[in-house]
Every structure is written in C-alpha cells, then in structure tokens.
Amino acid sequence: MATDPAIFSLAVQVGLVIASGLTLLAGYRVIKGPTVPDRVVALDTIATNVVAIAALYALQTGEGLFVTVSLVLAIIGFISTIAVSQYVIEGDIVK
C-alpha cells in the first residue's frame, strides 16, 4: 500500500499545528492554574506535546536525530513529573 507524500506531509503539518496549539493552552494552565496539581499536569502535558512535536518534525525532515531527542525528552519529562508529584505529595523528593 503506497501512501501519497502530499497527504502524509499535510497530516504531519496539521499534527504540528495541533500539538503546538495544545502546548500554548497548557502553558496558559501552568500560569493560571488554580492549584499546584493542575500546574503539574499542565507541565506533563507540555512535555508530552514537545515529544510529539520532535517526533513529527523527525517525520517531516527525515532526520533520525529528532527521534533520539524525543526519546530523551520523554524520559526527562517522566522523571521530572514523578519528582514534582513526589514533592507535592510528601513535601520532599528524597527521604
């Protein structure tokens, strides 16, 4: 099954626009979030969207480096979310 490059490129560009818009909306929640957990969830959403943007950019340009960057960002985002959540719950990251 062959794919049309124009449709693929359009889908990637639409995905980039959607992920970028959602990142801006999550940034608004980080700034205006009424509670700390809201801000933590918004930061996790931003990290996930940045990973998606890097992966979509890798698809668009064909550069494999951005896949590696997206994997590293995903790991850093996961660890930072766990650390901030632990800080919010316990008041300390390391006991």
Chimera marker file (.cmm) of the C-alpha trace (Angstrom):
<marker_set name="trace">
<marker id="1" x="0.000" y="0.000" z="0.000" r="1" g="1" b="0" radius="0.5"/>
<marker id="2" x="1.624" y="3.202" z="-1.162" r="1" g="1" b="0" radius="0.5"/>
<marker id="3" x="0.996" y="6.463" z="0.625" r="1" g="1" b="0" radius="0.5"/>
<marker id="4" x="0.701" y="9.802" z="-1.065" r="1" g="1" b="0" radius="0.5"/>
<marker id="5" x="3.586" y="12.047" z="0.098" r="1" g="1" b="0" radius="0.5"/>
<marker id="6" x="1.414" y="15.150" z="-0.108" r="1" g="1" b="0" radius="0.5"/>
<marker id="7" x="-1.219" y="13.685" z="2.226" r="1" g="1" b="0" radius="0.5"/>
<marker id="8" x="1.486" y="12.463" z="4.609" r="1" g="1" b="0" radius="0.5"/>
<marker id="9" x="3.144" y="15.885" z="4.668" r="1" g="1" b="0" radius="0.5"/>
<marker id="10" x="-0.210" y="17.597" z="5.233" r="1" g="1" b="0" radius="0.5"/>
<marker id="11" x="-1.043" y="15.227" z="8.097" r="1" g="1" b="0" radius="0.5"/>
<marker id="12" x="2.328" y="15.894" z="9.750" r="1" g="1" b="0" radius="0.5"/>
<marker id="13" x="1.900" y="19.650" z="9.394" r="1" g="1" b="0" radius="0.5"/>
<marker id="14" x="-1.618" y="19.505" z="10.842" r="1" g="1" b="0" radius="0.5"/>
<marker id="15" x="-0.265" y="17.440" z="13.728" r="1" g="1" b="0" radius="0.5"/>
<marker id="16" x="2.467" y="20.009" z="14.331" r="1" g="1" b="0" radius="0.5"/>
<marker id="17" x="-0.074" y="22.839" z="14.438" r="1" g="1" b="0" radius="0.5"/>
<marker id="18" x="-2.383" y="20.930" z="16.799" r="1" g="1" b="0" radius="0.5"/>
<marker id="19" x="0.461" y="19.936" z="19.138" r="1" g="1" b="0" radius="0.5"/>
<marker id="20" x="1.785" y="23.497" z="19.166" r="1" g="1" b="0" radius="0.5"/>
<marker id="21" x="-1.656" y="24.933" z="19.940" r="1" g="1" b="0" radius="0.5"/>
<marker id="22" x="-2.204" y="22.451" z="22.750" r="1" g="1" b="0" radius="0.5"/>
<marker id="23" x="1.200" y="23.337" z="24.165" r="1" g="1" b="0" radius="0.5"/>
<marker id="24" x="0.195" y="27.001" z="24.285" r="1" g="1" b="0" radius="0.5"/>
<marker id="25" x="-3.078" y="26.123" z="26.022" r="1" g="1" b="0" radius="0.5"/>
<marker id="26" x="-1.201" y="24.017" z="28.571" r="1" g="1" b="0" radius="0.5"/>
<marker id="27" x="1.168" y="26.941" z="29.106" r="1" g="1" b="0" radius="0.5"/>
<marker id="28" x="-1.821" y="29.074" z="29.981" r="1" g="1" b="0" radius="0.5"/>
<marker id="29" x="-2.879" y="26.432" z="32.549" r="1" g="1" b="0" radius="0.5"/>
<marker id="30" x="0.624" y="26.463" z="34.036" r="1" g="1" b="0" radius="0.5"/>
<marker id="31" x="0.415" y="30.228" z="34.502" r="1" g="1" b="0" radius="0.5"/>
<marker id="32" x="-3.208" y="30.477" z="35.644" r="1" g="1" b="0" radius="0.5"/>
<marker id="33" x="-3.667" y="27.031" z="37.202" r="1" g="1" b="0" radius="0.5"/>
<marker id="34" x="-5.619" y="27.435" z="40.396" r="1" g="1" b="0" radius="0.5"/>
<marker id="35" x="-3.815" y="24.599" z="42.197" r="1" g="1" b="0" radius="0.5"/>
<marker id="36" x="-0.356" y="23.075" z="42.139" r="1" g="1" b="0" radius="0.5"/>
<marker id="37" x="-1.577" y="19.682" z="40.820" r="1" g="1" b="0" radius="0.5"/>
<marker id="38" x="-3.202" y="21.490" z="37.888" r="1" g="1" b="0" radius="0.5"/>
<marker id="39" x="0.141" y="23.054" z="37.084" r="1" g="1" b="0" radius="0.5"/>
<marker id="40" x="1.944" y="19.713" z="37.379" r="1" g="1" b="0" radius="0.5"/>
<marker id="41" x="-0.479" y="18.067" z="34.972" r="1" g="1" b="0" radius="0.5"/>
<marker id="42" x="-0.100" y="21.009" z="32.579" r="1" g="1" b="0" radius="0.5"/>
<marker id="43" x="3.700" y="20.700" z="32.707" r="1" g="1" b="0" radius="0.5"/>
<marker id="44" x="3.425" y="16.984" z="31.957" r="1" g="1" b="0" radius="0.5"/>
<marker id="45" x="1.162" y="17.816" z="29.033" r="1" g="1" b="0" radius="0.5"/>
<marker id="46" x="3.703" y="20.315" z="27.718" r="1" g="1" b="0" radius="0.5"/>
<marker id="47" x="6.456" y="17.684" z="27.964" r="1" g="1" b="0" radius="0.5"/>
<marker id="48" x="4.323" y="15.177" z="26.090" r="1" g="1" b="0" radius="0.5"/>
<marker id="49" x="3.487" y="17.719" z="23.395" r="1" g="1" b="0" radius="0.5"/>
<marker id="50" x="7.142" y="18.655" z="22.947" r="1" g="1" b="0" radius="0.5"/>
<marker id="51" x="7.948" y="14.960" z="22.458" r="1" g="1" b="0" radius="0.5"/>
<marker id="52" x="5.181" y="14.764" z="19.848" r="1" g="1" b="0" radius="0.5"/>
<marker id="53" x="6.471" y="17.891" z="18.103" r="1" g="1" b="0" radius="0.5"/>
<marker id="54" x="10.013" y="16.441" z="17.965" r="1" g="1" b="0" radius="0.5"/>
<marker id="55" x="8.731" y="13.131" z="16.592" r="1" g="1" b="0" radius="0.5"/>
<marker id="56" x="6.548" y="14.855" z="13.986" r="1" g="1" b="0" radius="0.5"/>
<marker id="57" x="9.463" y="17.069" z="12.980" r="1" g="1" b="0" radius="0.5"/>
<marker id="58" x="11.590" y="13.931" z="12.590" r="1" g="1" b="0" radius="0.5"/>
<marker id="59" x="8.934" y="12.505" z="10.294" r="1" g="1" b="0" radius="0.5"/>
<marker id="60" x="8.772" y="15.699" z="8.269" r="1" g="1" b="0" radius="0.5"/>
<marker id="61" x="12.507" y="16.160" z="7.818" r="1" g="1" b="0" radius="0.5"/>
<marker id="62" x="13.642" y="12.536" z="7.859" r="1" g="1" b="0" radius="0.5"/>
<marker id="63" x="16.284" y="13.311" z="10.481" r="1" g="1" b="0" radius="0.5"/>
<marker id="64" x="16.724" y="10.413" z="12.890" r="1" g="1" b="0" radius="0.5"/>
<marker id="65" x="18.354" y="12.655" z="15.461" r="1" g="1" b="0" radius="0.5"/>
<marker id="66" x="14.992" y="14.125" z="16.431" r="1" g="1" b="0" radius="0.5"/>
<marker id="67" x="13.683" y="10.664" z="17.313" r="1" g="1" b="0" radius="0.5"/>
<marker id="68" x="16.546" y="10.326" z="19.780" r="1" g="1" b="0" radius="0.5"/>
<marker id="69" x="15.806" y="13.815" z="21.091" r="1" g="1" b="0" radius="0.5"/>
<marker id="70" x="12.140" y="12.914" z="21.559" r="1" g="1" b="0" radius="0.5"/>
<marker id="71" x="13.068" y="9.758" z="23.481" r="1" g="1" b="0" radius="0.5"/>
<marker id="72" x="15.396" y="11.671" z="25.801" r="1" g="1" b="0" radius="0.5"/>
<marker id="73" x="12.746" y="14.357" z="26.326" r="1" g="1" b="0" radius="0.5"/>
<marker id="74" x="10.178" y="11.672" z="27.154" r="1" g="1" b="0" radius="0.5"/>
<marker id="75" x="12.469" y="10.165" z="29.788" r="1" g="1" b="0" radius="0.5"/>
<marker id="76" x="13.276" y="13.571" z="31.296" r="1" g="1" b="0" radius="0.5"/>
<marker id="77" x="9.595" y="14.522" z="31.295" r="1" g="1" b="0" radius="0.5"/>
<marker id="78" x="8.608" y="11.295" z="33.039" r="1" g="1" b="0" radius="0.5"/>
<marker id="79" x="11.274" y="11.626" z="35.718" r="1" g="1" b="0" radius="0.5"/>
<marker id="80" x="10.509" y="15.300" z="36.329" r="1" g="1" b="0" radius="0.5"/>
<marker id="81" x="6.785" y="14.591" z="36.639" r="1" g="1" b="0" radius="0.5"/>
<marker id="82" x="7.450" y="11.875" z="39.195" r="1" g="1" b="0" radius="0.5"/>
<marker id="83" x="9.814" y="14.157" z="41.135" r="1" g="1" b="0" radius="0.5"/>
<marker id="84" x="7.393" y="17.089" z="41.218" r="1" g="1" b="0" radius="0.5"/>
<marker id="85" x="4.496" y="14.815" z="42.153" r="1" g="1" b="0" radius="0.5"/>
<marker id="86" x="6.554" y="13.343" z="44.987" r="1" g="1" b="0" radius="0.5"/>
<marker id="87" x="7.396" y="16.857" z="46.154" r="1" g="1" b="0" radius="0.5"/>
<marker id="88" x="3.736" y="17.895" z="46.092" r="1" g="1" b="0" radius="0.5"/>
<marker id="89" x="2.594" y="14.790" z="47.984" r="1" g="1" b="0" radius="0.5"/>
<marker id="90" x="5.409" y="14.389" z="50.511" r="1" g="1" b="0" radius="0.5"/>
<marker id="91" x="6.971" y="17.855" z="50.595" r="1" g="1" b="0" radius="0.5"/>
<marker id="92" x="10.374" y="16.331" z="49.820" r="1" g="1" b="0" radius="0.5"/>
<marker id="93" x="11.791" y="14.453" z="46.845" r="1" g="1" b="0" radius="0.5"/>
<marker id="94" x="14.384" y="12.315" z="48.621" r="1" g="1" b="0" radius="0.5"/>
<marker id="95" x="13.825" y="10.981" z="52.128" r="1" g="1" b="0" radius="0.5"/>
<link id1="1" id2="2" r="1" g="1" b="0" radius="0.2"/>
<link id1="2" id2="3" r="1" g="1" b="0" radius="0.2"/>
<link id1="3" id2="4" r="1" g="1" b="0" radius="0.2"/>
<link id1="4" id2="5" r="1" g="1" b="0" radius="0.2"/>
<link id1="5" id2="6" r="1" g="1" b="0" radius="0.2"/>
<link id1="6" id2="7" r="1" g="1" b="0" radius="0.2"/>
<link id1="7" id2="8" r="1" g="1" b="0" radius="0.2"/>
<link id1="8" id2="9" r="1" g="1" b="0" radius="0.2"/>
<link id1="9" id2="10" r="1" g="1" b="0" radius="0.2"/>
<link id1="10" id2="11" r="1" g="1" b="0" radius="0.2"/>
<link id1="11" id2="12" r="1" g="1" b="0" radius="0.2"/>
<link id1="12" id2="13" r="1" g="1" b="0" radius="0.2"/>
<link id1="13" id2="14" r="1" g="1" b="0" radius="0.2"/>
<link id1="14" id2="15" r="1" g="1" b="0" radius="0.2"/>
<link id1="15" id2="16" r="1" g="1" b="0" radius="0.2"/>
<link id1="16" id2="17" r="1" g="1" b="0" radius="0.2"/>
<link id1="17" id2="18" r="1" g="1" b="0" radius="0.2"/>
<link id1="18" id2="19" r="1" g="1" b="0" radius="0.2"/>
<link id1="19" id2="20" r="1" g="1" b="0" radius="0.2"/>
<link id1="20" id2="21" r="1" g="1" b="0" radius="0.2"/>
<link id1="21" id2="22" r="1" g="1" b="0" radius="0.2"/>
<link id1="22" id2="23" r="1" g="1" b="0" radius="0.2"/>
<link id1="23" id2="24" r="1" g="1" b="0" radius="0.2"/>
<link id1="24" id2="25" r="1" g="1" b="0" radius="0.2"/>
<link id1="25" id2="26" r="1" g="1" b="0" radius="0.2"/>
<link id1="26" id2="27" r="1" g="1" b="0" radius="0.2"/>
<link id1="27" id2="28" r="1" g="1" b="0" radius="0.2"/>
<link id1="28" id2="29" r="1" g="1" b="0" radius="0.2"/>
<link id1="29" id2="30" r="1" g="1" b="0" radius="0.2"/>
<link id1="30" id2="31" r="1" g="1" b="0" radius="0.2"/>
<link id1="31" id2="32" r="1" g="1" b="0" radius="0.2"/>
<link id1="32" id2="33" r="1" g="1" b="0" radius="0.2"/>
<link id1="33" id2="34" r="1" g="1" b="0" radius="0.2"/>
<link id1="34" id2="35" r="1" g="1" b="0" radius="0.2"/>
<link id1="35" id2="36" r="1" g="1" b="0" radius="0.2"/>
<link id1="36" id2="37" r="1" g="1" b="0" radius="0.2"/>
<link id1="37" id2="38" r="1" g="1" b="0" radius="0.2"/>
<link id1="38" id2="39" r="1" g="1" b="0" radius="0.2"/>
<link id1="39" id2="40" r="1" g="1" b="0" radius="0.2"/>
<link id1="40" id2="41" r="1" g="1" b="0" radius="0.2"/>
<link id1="41" id2="42" r="1" g="1" b="0" radius="0.2"/>
<link id1="42" id2="43" r="1" g="1" b="0" radius="0.2"/>
<link id1="43" id2="44" r="1" g="1" b="0" radius="0.2"/>
<link id1="44" id2="45" r="1" g="1" b="0" radius="0.2"/>
<link id1="45" id2="46" r="1" g="1" b="0" radius="0.2"/>
<link id1="46" id2="47" r="1" g="1" b="0" radius="0.2"/>
<link id1="47" id2="48" r="1" g="1" b="0" radius="0.2"/>
<link id1="48" id2="49" r="1" g="1" b="0" radius="0.2"/>
<link id1="49" id2="50" r="1" g="1" b="0" radius="0.2"/>
<link id1="50" id2="51" r="1" g="1" b="0" radius="0.2"/>
<link id1="51" id2="52" r="1" g="1" b="0" radius="0.2"/>
<link id1="52" id2="53" r="1" g="1" b="0" radius="0.2"/>
<link id1="53" id2="54" r="1" g="1" b="0" radius="0.2"/>
<link id1="54" id2="55" r="1" g="1" b="0" radius="0.2"/>
<link id1="55" id2="56" r="1" g="1" b="0" radius="0.2"/>
<link id1="56" id2="57" r="1" g="1" b="0" radius="0.2"/>
<link id1="57" id2="58" r="1" g="1" b="0" radius="0.2"/>
<link id1="58" id2="59" r="1" g="1" b="0" radius="0.2"/>
<link id1="59" id2="60" r="1" g="1" b="0" radius="0.2"/>
<link id1="60" id2="61" r="1" g="1" b="0" radius="0.2"/>
<link id1="61" id2="62" r="1" g="1" b="0" radius="0.2"/>
<link id1="62" id2="63" r="1" g="1" b="0" radius="0.2"/>
<link id1="63" id2="64" r="1" g="1" b="0" radius="0.2"/>
<link id1="64" id2="65" r="1" g="1" b="0" radius="0.2"/>
<link id1="65" id2="66" r="1" g="1" b="0" radius="0.2"/>
<link id1="66" id2="67" r="1" g="1" b="0" radius="0.2"/>
<link id1="67" id2="68" r="1" g="1" b="0" radius="0.2"/>
<link id1="68" id2="69" r="1" g="1" b="0" radius="0.2"/>
<link id1="69" id2="70" r="1" g="1" b="0" radius="0.2"/>
<link id1="70" id2="71" r="1" g="1" b="0" radius="0.2"/>
<link id1="71" id2="72" r="1" g="1" b="0" radius="0.2"/>
<link id1="72" id2="73" r="1" g="1" b="0" radius="0.2"/>
<link id1="73" id2="74" r="1" g="1" b="0" radius="0.2"/>
<link id1="74" id2="75" r="1" g="1" b="0" radius="0.2"/>
<link id1="75" id2="76" r="1" g="1" b="0" radius="0.2"/>
<link id1="76" id2="77" r="1" g="1" b="0" radius="0.2"/>
<link id1="77" id2="78" r="1" g="1" b="0" radius="0.2"/>
<link id1="78" id2="79" r="1" g="1" b="0" radius="0.2"/>
<link id1="79" id2="80" r="1" g="1" b="0" radius="0.2"/>
<link id1="80" id2="81" r="1" g="1" b="0" radius="0.2"/>
<link id1="81" id2="82" r="1" g="1" b="0" radius="0.2"/>
<link id1="82" id2="83" r="1" g="1" b="0" radius="0.2"/>
<link id1="83" id2="84" r="1" g="1" b="0" radius="0.2"/>
<link id1="84" id2="85" r="1" g="1" b="0" radius="0.2"/>
<link id1="85" id2="86" r="1" g="1" b="0" radius="0.2"/>
<link id1="86" id2="87" r="1" g="1" b="0" radius="0.2"/>
<link id1="87" id2="88" r="1" g="1" b="0" radius="0.2"/>
<link id1="88" id2="89" r="1" g="1" b="0" radius="0.2"/>
<link id1="89" id2="90" r="1" g="1" b="0" radius="0.2"/>
<link id1="90" id2="91" r="1" g="1" b="0" radius="0.2"/>
<link id1="91" id2="92" r="1" g="1" b="0" radius="0.2"/>
<link id1="92" id2="93" r="1" g="1" b="0" radius="0.2"/>
<link id1="93" id2="94" r="1" g="1" b="0" radius="0.2"/>
<link id1="94" id2="95" r="1" g="1" b="0" radius="0.2"/>
</marker_set>
